Amino acid sequence: MKRFMIVMAVLLTGITTVAAQLVTETVPFNVKTSKLERYLNLRSYQTDKVNTLNETFIQMQKALKEYGGEASFQDPKMKQILAENLAGMKEALSKVQFEKYVGLLQITNKNTNVLDENVLADLVKEVSAGEKKRE
């Protein structure tokens, strides 16, 4: 019985360690490109660009988190990272795909409560306004 308890304690410690590593390595807006590819029905010529944008977005969030912890996602730098991602995705995706992508970000934001709910909507408006100014 004593051995059983020791084995269970070791296993639970291992599971807790792995879970902690997963939590510390996660960022709020983290979607695998393969899932984006299916959800957005990407064309072959879009996949590389979206993969690059997505991986850059994830890495920038990780860097921000390492710099300032969870609270850093409230930092203005997070809005800048998100705005850059939105601008790149708007350029890479069709209008319908971009709308689906924005919807995905909104759901994720609502579930994680990372940003004030109006921040994402404001950023989308800014990106769209910037697109109109360039035309």
Secondary structure, DSSP 8 states (H G I E B T S, - for coil): -HHHHHHHHHHHHHHHHHHHHHHHT--SS---HHHHHHHHT--HHHHHHHHHHHHHHHHHHHHHHHHH-GGGGGSHHHHHHHHHHHHHHHHHS-HHHHHHHHHHHHHHHHHHT-S-HHHHHHHHHHHHHHHHHH-
